[in-house]
Amino acid sequence: NDPKASAEELEEGLLSDGAVVHKLVQVVNTPVFAGAAQKGKWGLREAIVRLGRKKIGSIALQIKLINSLIKPSESRFDLRRFWVHSVGSALLADKIYQDKLVDIDDWDECSDYWIATLLHDIGKLLEDRFCHDDLARAVSLAHEDGQPLLAAEQKVLGTTHAEIGAYLAQWWDLPPSVVEAARWHHAPGKASKEFADLVAVVHLADWVVQKHG
């Protein structure tokens, strides 16, 4: 958050956490940022320049949250799928925002789109950490009955990953826009008027990435 910090200082700080660096390099080498010709040649310095502070900060935050909530040795939670879906949704939201692909009156209101999309499913991490068996039952129920996961979660857990994610974002004092996106990314029509456009962008990115597996 320090506007006076140089790219070199940011790089030095990031190098203290290998997991964050690995993910940043993964993201910057996706075709969205690198194009097809780069073939994974970009490193951390290119990530800093091309992604910018906001995106880097969001990814670092997500990795820290994952590492603090998930115990890989005990969990059957598919972290790779979670990561690919989260980042894929954020990349698509970035494309929608940068190219203005949908009709929105005030795009400035959607400026938190990256962190909001990256963290929209963060409630699933908490579900897995503290009630994994119930989450597994909800997922099975959703598959067996062909119902949305939210409905199955409500039946088994009495809440949903959307509600939990919103509570978590609020507890961590994240921007209200991120709280709203976590809470309403499956039901954008219920979002407050102030964040309706942002939540719609998150919902669209999430839905398209989900439909394409």
Secondary structure, DSSP 8 states (H G I E B T S, - for coil): --TT--HHHHHHHHTT-HHHHHHHHHHHTSHHHH-SSS-S---HHHHHHHHHHHHHHHHHHHHHHHHHH--TTT----HHHHHHHHHHHHHHHHHHHHHT-S--S-GGGGTTHHHHHHTTTTHHHHHHHHHHHHHHHHHHHHHHHT--HHHHHHHHHSS-HHHHHHHHHHHTT--HHHHHHHHHTT-GGGS-GGGHHHHHHHHHHHHHHHHT-
